[in-house]
Amino acid sequence: MIEGNIAVFPNNIVEVCAVNMKFIDTDIPVIKRRLYSTDPVQCLGVAAQMWTPDPQSYEMRGPAMAGVATISRYDLQFQAMIRDMDEERGMRAHAELTTRLQRFIMGDSMLRGALHGLSSNLYGVHESLKKWTIENSRYLSEEVSGEHIYLSTTTVRYETET
């Protein structure tokens, strides 16, 4: 039976980010999945979205590893959501929360330290985090039953080497 192992990619990145995101605001919950409109009125989320092996990074490493790419990319989504009955207050709160989240992703020294040197070993394969970049941020706002919902999604690409 396979059990969840947080020590492997991308779960280890999600875990490190979620633990450190709690310092953005200790009163705002951090959820380790994509956010839903039914989540708390103010919340942050982080979840893995996609894995892409680099097709140019296959190397001759023997028959057991012949089909494994050396470079892998994991896209994670960081989300900030505000639900508010007052439209202007909701927009202001969402703008501040999103800015705090983006600045955290770009420059938080504790997060950078925690991610630096992050690695995993599974079935004799060593994988280590090499770099990360912000790919984009998308914004969504809508009204549902008189409640205004604001959601930002920032995609960060993490690159590992096997």
N, C-alpha and C positions, 0 to 999 in steps of 0.2 A: 504494500500500500504506500502510495506517495503522499507525504505530508508537506504542507507549505513550508518552504525554506526561505526565510527572509535574507539569508546570507548570499543569495545568488542574484545576478542581474535579471531584470531591473528592480526586483523587490528591495534589494539593499539600498538603491538610490531613493526609492519611495519612502522607505523607513527613515533614512537619514534626513531627508527633506521634511517629512512630517514632524519629526521630533524637534527640529530646529524652527519650523514655522510657528510653533507654539509661542515663540518669543516675539513674534510680530505684535500680538496682543493676547495676553493670557486669558482674556475673557471670551475670545472668539474660538469656537471649536474648529479643529482640523480633522477633516475626514479623508481617509485613504481610499478614495474612489471618485468618480465623476459626481458632481453635485446634481441634486434634483430640486425642483421647485418646492418640494415639501420639506426640505432640510431647514435647519434653524434660520431665523431672520437675518443673521449675520454669520457667515461661515467661510472657511477656506477649504480647498480640496487639492489633492495631488494624486495622480494616477498614471500608470503606464498606458501608452496609447498604441505604440507601434515598434516593431523590431525590424531592422533592415540590415542584412549582411552586405558588406561592400563587395560587389562582384569582381573587382579588380584585385582583391587581397587574398585570393586562394594561393597557397604556396605548397611546394612539395615537402610534406612533413611525414611521409610514410603512409601506408594504406589506411591505418586507423583514423588519421586526421585529414585525409585527402579531400573530403567534402566539406570541411569546416573553414569558413572565412576567418582570416586573421583579424579583420576590423569589423566591428558591429556597431550599429547606431540604434539607440533607444530614444524614442520621443516620449516625453512625459508632459502631461498637461497640468498646469497650476491654475486653479480657479479661485476667484473671489466673487461672492454673491451677497447681495443685499436685497431684502424684501421689505418694503415700507408702504404704508398707506398714503404717505405724503410724498408726492413726486419729487419736489425740489430737495427735500431732506434726503430722500433715497439717492438721488443723483450725487449730491455732495458727499454722502457717506461712502458711496461706491467709488467715486473718484479718489478719495483718500485711501480706502482700503486697497484698491488696485495699485495705486502708486507705491504704497508701503510694500505690497507683495513683489512688485517688479524690482524695486530697489533692493529688497532682500535677496531675490534671485541673482541680481547682477553683482552685488557687492558685500553681502554679509560675511564678515571674516570668520565667524564660527561655522557657517555652512561651508565656506571654501575649505577650511581646515578639516572638517568632517569628510568632505568628498575627496580631498587630496589623498591619493594612495588607496582609495577604496578598491577592493579586489574580492574575488571569490575563487574557490577551488572546488570543482565538482567532477567526479569521475576522472581524476588526474589531469584535468584541463584547468590552467590558471588564466583568469580573465581579470584585467585591471582597467580602471577608468583613466583615460588620458586627457580628455578635454570636454568642454560643454559650451554651447552657444544658444542664445535666445533666437528662435526662428521667427516668431510672430506673436502678436496679441490680437484677439478678436473680441468684440464687444456685442452684447445682446441686451436689449431692453424690451420689456413687454408688460402689458397690463392684463392681469387675470383676476376677474371678480373684484375689481376695485383696488387690487393690490399691485404695486409697481415692483417688478423684479428686474434687477440689474445683475448681469453676469459678465465677467471678463475671463477669457481663457488664454493663457500664455503658454506657448509650446516651446520647450527647451529640448535640444538634441544633445544627448550624451554619447560620446564615442569611447568604445573600449577596444582593447587589443588582447587577443588570445595568444 
